[in-house]
């Protein structure tokens, strides 16, 4: 077993909550890309990551993105 295989698996679902209207939706996070933009299905606001965050899951999700969970740099 290699070091990568012995790490705990990442959580792949996160609940994104719109900071404008409070609408929340469970989404599956991509493993191979960052999600920089997300349109709220309720109020249609286009969400972008907060300064210092790599993606919308890190800013508005209940769970950070898989690379951050594994303590890797995101999208780098």
JOLINQUI-V451701 format. One record per residue. N is the residue number from 1. RES is the residue in three letters. SS is DSSP state (helix for helix, strand for strand, loop for the rest). PHI is phi in whole degrees, -180 to 180 (* if undefined). D_CENTER is the distance of its C-alpha to the mean C-alpha in whole Angstrom. Layout:
n: (N | N)
res: (RES | RES)
ss: (SS | SS)
phi: (PHI | PHI)
d_center: (D_CENTER | D_CENTER)
This chain:
n: (1 | 2 | 3 | 4 | 5 | 6 | 7 | 8 | 9 | 10 | 11 | 12 | 13 | 14 | 15 | 16 | 17 | 18 | 19 | 20 | 21 | 22 | 23 | 24 | 25 | 26 | 27 | 28 | 29 | 30 | 31 | 32 | 33 | 34 | 35 | 36 | 37 | 38 | 39 | 40 | 41 | 42 | 43 | 44 | 45 | 46 | 47 | 48 | 49 | 50 | 51 | 52 | 53 | 54 | 55 | 56 | 57 | 58 | 59 | 60 | 61 | 62 | 63 | 64 | 65 | 66 | 67 | 68 | 69 | 70 | 71 | 72 | 73 | 74 | 75 | 76)
res: (UNK | UNK | UNK | UNK | UNK | UNK | UNK | UNK | UNK | UNK | UNK | UNK | UNK | UNK | UNK | UNK | UNK | UNK | UNK | UNK | UNK | UNK | UNK | UNK | UNK | UNK | UNK | UNK | UNK | UNK | UNK | UNK | UNK | UNK | UNK | UNK | UNK | UNK | UNK | UNK | UNK | UNK | UNK | UNK | UNK | UNK | UNK | UNK | UNK | UNK | UNK | UNK | UNK | UNK | UNK | UNK | UNK | UNK | UNK | UNK | UNK | UNK | UNK | UNK | UNK | UNK | UNK | UNK | UNK | UNK | UNK | UNK | UNK | UNK | UNK | UNK)
ss: (loop | loop | helix | helix | helix | helix | loop | loop | loop | loop | loop | loop | strand | strand | strand | strand | strand | loop | loop | loop | loop | loop | loop | strand | strand | strand | strand | strand | loop | loop | loop | loop | loop | loop | loop | loop | strand | strand | strand | loop | loop | loop | loop | loop | loop | strand | strand | strand | loop | loop | loop | loop | loop | loop | loop | helix | helix | helix | helix | helix | strand | loop | loop | loop | loop | helix | helix | helix | helix | loop | loop | loop | loop | loop | loop | loop)
phi: (* | -85 | -59 | -63 | -73 | -86 | -69 | -68 | -67 | -76 | -80 | -104 | -119 | -144 | -95 | -86 | -118 | -70 | -74 | -90 | -120 | 86 | -63 | -125 | -145 | -76 | -131 | -91 | -86 | -72 | -89 | -114 | -159 | -92 | -104 | -83 | -129 | -148 | -93 | -62 | -72 | -91 | -101 | 68 | -68 | -89 | -85 | -130 | -60 | -69 | -54 | 93 | -99 | -90 | -157 | -67 | -68 | -70 | -88 | -125 | -93 | -76 | -135 | -68 | -65 | -54 | -61 | -70 | -59 | -89 | 62 | -108 | -67 | -94 | 58 | -108)
d_center: (28 | 26 | 24 | 21 | 22 | 23 | 19 | 18 | 15 | 12 | 10 | 9 | 8 | 7 | 9 | 8 | 11 | 13 | 15 | 18 | 19 | 17 | 16 | 13 | 12 | 11 | 9 | 9 | 6 | 8 | 10 | 12 | 10 | 8 | 7 | 9 | 11 | 10 | 14 | 14 | 17 | 19 | 20 | 18 | 17 | 15 | 12 | 11 | 9 | 12 | 14 | 13 | 10 | 8 | 6 | 5 | 2 | 5 | 7 | 8 | 6 | 8 | 7 | 5 | 4 | 8 | 9 | 9 | 10 | 13 | 14 | 14 | 13 | 10 | 12 | 15)
